[in-house]
């Protein structure tokens, strides 16, 4: 797989992981779901990615809030309380005897259908709940060399078509942008909003640094990233000047630094945008400081308790 923001070190233990599907736990080779499931047929559902660090799920409440809010917005009823779902997730971790350096994908679809038809009246039975835990350590080479990103023609949707704030199983908007990025031979695709302002990358949130001020979009057309929110909060706590505002591509080209954030990615420097070198072409000092502050926050909140 091409190295990008989600590049990780191969771990043979993933060949034998146990996966949760609708109340049962299966070996990876036996984990299957119906071809009539709404998620498979239509991408009708939502998901979350959560990190396990030192036996603890990082920012679990924030991730569950986003999961339940997304489900409610598309009228999917999750028949578990947040406390019950948290216990299910930890049971899956326990079944796998996992401790740290794990990324979990929590998937909720509208459930099985009687026929391949989009209307929810064709659905029968409960939702489908799938939990996939994998050992994943980010490839540090990406942080060392930084990312090359490129702007693309695929724009972010609005709340009136495919709401970009919902972590939907239907990721085609982002996949279309990703395909454009592949053609441009870049690591991530930089997406604009309907007004032509910079919004987000196809799988990460985007920031620039200009004259010691950290700048990111207003967030209206991007996923409300949990890591993005934590970076904004860290900057505010550490008296790092940060602002959410509209800005165009030209502003990114003249930035002193740039970086992206994500649950798996953490904080990764961007060194090139549309074949224009950003700053010195290496991780900038403020990006490095924010990276260290975020890493320290994770270790302080979720310490290794031996």
C-alpha angles and dihedrals in degrees: 000000000000112000112255141135091305098047112134140177112267112250119191090206087077088072089072105037121138117234128203118226121174099324100326133087121224137184111255094255091052098045108113139150132203120276084227092062114123092230093057096040100042111002084249105163146051138256146193134206115213132181124225110213122175092344092309132105108236116236090347095165093053092049093047091047089055092045094051094042090051092048092049092049091058094038098250112146114215103206094210132077116239088253092053093048090048089055092049090053093049090048089057090050090050092049088055094044089230123166111169146340090054130138118202126199113205111197127188121181130179087253137237126345132209090225138004094273126130099221112101089227086077090063121104129190129356133327122282115246119193127177119191117185119190136176104245128168114180115246104252090204088076091057091046098051099030129217134294110211133180135201116244138198095238106098131202117265127239133236087265096063120016102352105227091207092066117086090224127182085228099083098161094121089058093039090054089053090046091053090053088051092052089055089052092047094236131138097233136011119237110219128202127210126241090273094055097255124131110266116165145312121267093261106007139046118254133226135174131198119219123174091342092308119119112220131190135163123278087255096235094123103030136074111272091244116208091216090045089055092048092050090052090049093047091052091050092048093048094046092246108154107246132167137180109217146133115276135164135229093265089063090056093053092057095043119125091218140358136192143170131222136206143149092262099025096050103187118341125178121238113216103173134033121185090344091307117122114236115221110316093342090254137086106296124228096251092046089051091049092050090047091054093045091052093047090049091050091054092050093046094049095041107029125181102259106193 
